[in-house]
Amino acid sequence: MAFVVLVGVMSFFADFTYEGARGIVGQYLGLLGAGALAISVVSGFGELVGYGLRLLSGPGADRTGRYWPITIGGYVLQMSVVPLLALARSWQVAAVLVVLERVGKAIRNPPRDAMLSHAAAEIGYGWAFGLHEAFDQGGATFGPLLVALVMVLAHHDYQVAFAVLAVPAVLELSILAVARLTYPRPEGLEPARARLGAATGTPKAFWTYLAAAALVGAGFADFPLIAYHLERARLVSTGLIPVYYAVSMAVGGAGSLVFGRLFDRYGMRLLVPLTVLAAGYAPLVFLSGSWASLAGLVLWGVGSGVQESIIPAAVGIMVEQDRRASAFGVFTAGYGVAWFLGSTLIGLLFGISVSAVVVFSIVAELGALPLFVAARRQLQA
């Protein structure tokens, strides 16, 4: 538990930094001259690169055993590029920094999640990943709120807002150093246990589960595009958009604690009702007024929390200890490719019809339900 909490605090300041930036980066790209398609493609490509590179960082960590060095390298890159957005003078330069931030996350996530799973084996996978996600979402709540306050005080000066985020970035790197010195070998937290299946290969349930998660990711619109829509349709003022984002993150963080506990009790069956609930975000966000869009962002936050907590928690159950970083890398890479393709299609549909965006999102989200059921049955077998 102590290790989970320490990594959680570390993630709190990481999310504080990059989620604070994410709350305004869509509007910032628009201000610098990017259109809806460019914003959607940049966001989706960032996720594609950010998830695709996990195919290297995950197996690399398993093969070399250098979980901490790879994790540290990713965090250093990610925390460095966010404040540099203050210096961008074109949307193309800002886009490169946005993508590099995702690269940093790609490098550090699989080895970090593998280390976290070692502690999760003792206290429960759902609880460990849910608690960690609660810290994540806490940072994702306060980061945008700080940015919203800075935007008001600095008269909507985006450069000042990005520069302020250097403070939580430095705090994150300091706590990262403490975690490395305190727990040099997190794999020792998990006792040896008998293998559940064959020594080679990956369970069939893993691939079915990945297909389900990919559909969920494809139908989930990126927040920068949502923010662009809210501002363009004049549903929400520029200063309130980060606040709306913070509310969605707060709901997701609180929900992840509850969902994590329930996941340890009910398992993967919990994913079906939560996916149905989260699918309701699209019509509320894209087809409704200001207050309804806030309700939609609450559901969007629930979906985000589920995707970042109990969905990866199930991977820890399926895969053995010495292959877990690789499994996290493969799983999140496939998820990221689907996210990119979905984001690109959503961006194209947005230019044609907002209603088409809603239809695609709902169909993709609900299409994952039978696959979640099939994966659960395969895992039980």
Secondary structure as UniProt FT lines:
FT   HELIX           2..31
FT   TURN            32..33
FT   HELIX           36..52
FT   HELIX           54..64
FT   HELIX           67..84
FT   HELIX           85..87
FT   HELIX           91..123
FT   HELIX           125..153
FT   TURN            154..155
FT   HELIX           158..164
FT   HELIX           166..182
FT   HELIX           186..189
FT   HELIX           204..218
FT   HELIX           223..232
FT   TURN            233..234
FT   TURN            238..240
FT   HELIX           241..266
FT   HELIX           267..270
FT   HELIX           271..279
FT   HELIX           281..287
FT   HELIX           290..308
FT   HELIX           310..318
FT   HELIX           321..323
FT   HELIX           324..352
FT   HELIX           354..367
FT   HELIX           369..380
//
